[in-house]
Amino acid sequence: MRYIGIVSYDGTNFVGWQIQPNGRSVQEEIEKVISQILNTPTRIHGSGRTDAGVHAIAQVFHFDVESSIVDLNKFRYSVNRLLPNDIHVKAFSIVEDNFHARYDVVDKTYLYTLNMGEYDIFNRHIITQFMRPLDVNKIKECAQLFIGKHNFKNFTTKEEDKNDFERTIFEFNVDQVDEGLVFQITGSGFMRYMVRLIVGTLVEVGLGKLDKEDIEDLLTREDRSVTPYKAPPEGLFLAHVGYGDHEDA
Amino acid sequence: MRYIGIVSYDGTNFVGWQIQPNGRSVQEEIEKVISQILNTPTRIHGSGRTDAGVHAIAQVFHFDVESSIVDLNKFRYSVNRLLPNDIHVKAFSIVEDNFHARYDVVDKTYLYTLNMGEYDIFNRHIITQFMRPLDVNKIKECAQLFIGKHNFKNFTTKEEDKNDFERTIFEFNVDQVDEGLVFQITGSGFMRYMVRLIVGTLVEVGLGKLDKEDIEDLLTREDRSVTPYKAPPEGLFLAHVGYGDHEDA
């Protein structure tokens, strides 16, 4: 039987989602606990990676179980009891045998928050402490340039060597809440560092150091010229992974 | 010249405010930085201690400087740059030479928040994750019993051996915000563990394990019989230290 888990984690003290030779990964912690409870080595398959320091409100993973899990609520309770306190499974449910947490993704939504005001000590792990004013209207205006299908080769790490850098951004909202600036971006998929490079570049727009033409150039130029502005990880959340048909698709 | 500082700190990784032989104290971190900048060993005097794991939104301390500090904004900027990221000085200002951060306190306000809902992973360091429902009306009703002048010998650690256990509670509000329960208590002074023992005892009321008569008994009985219900430190904040005449005084 195939199951999915929906999990939130505070990425502060992780090397990221994916198991790595050294360091504490979210995937490894969850696999350890599920394997222990099911009494058999169990691999989990996430919807995709998140980088070191990046959080998730609702990451999705699937895994297979030989027989079925009788009581999913009890199972979830046991899993959460054994997990460290910076990982929390919000739900488990059964899915079709051919469901795949990664290949079936239709869209993903990320949130990024930065604080333009005085240092916010109690949220420093989840809100980037930028602490300078930004031209929010300019940022909002330029954020619209990312909407639609674009070649994002200049908004991912140079090491990313894909055949296809095209991704579609379905929605991109930037909202000011008090002195916080919240970026909410939904797209068909996101390559490594893509959200942080988009946000970092828009921050430069807000500082008056880049403008509309620079963004358009980065999105359309022929050669590879990755933007050097990467926003730090602590403000970034994987907020939602969509598997249904996207409403705009 | 005498100065005061108003400081916030995330108490999670501190042994408390006061310098101790082992462990990281807020006082020591601040003294280290101020002494370094002023280039002379400088002692700071807090309004009182906070325990391990307890936070402050606005703790107050005073310190003396041989000459005067020319630019307090620049001074604050330098101090914050050198302080670790879980301590942040919100303001410095000059005071009368006879002002004393501890002896001149007129009232203190503490906040305590607990979460009755699903585990809140991103606020686990500042909100106690109680995760069970409570009878909020009963808690509100019994909170009123603490208002006024009482002998709080049963709401402080047994090791506390004072001549005078009398303290006055000026205000005590309990408010539910979504699934959070927020206790805001203002009093003439608080002995060690006093807020956490009051909150912990009220939680038992909310669970139906104690009632009005138990609280009244604890507040009036002749013998020492300290309540055993101590709420954990992570939900507790020193929110305000008052030095003016209390409006109810």
HADDOCK unambig.tbl for C-alpha pairs under 7 A between the chains (distance, minus, plus):
assign (segid A and resid 10 and name CA) (segid B and resid 121 and name CA) 6.89 0.50 0.50
assign (segid A and resid 10 and name CA) (segid B and resid 122 and name CA) 6.37 0.50 0.50
assign (segid A and resid 86 and name CA) (segid B and resid 121 and name CA) 6.27 0.50 0.50
assign (segid A and resid 121 and name CA) (segid B and resid 10 and name CA) 6.90 0.50 0.50
assign (segid A and resid 121 and name CA) (segid B and resid 86 and name CA) 6.28 0.50 0.50
assign (segid A and resid 122 and name CA) (segid B and resid 10 and name CA) 6.36 0.50 0.50
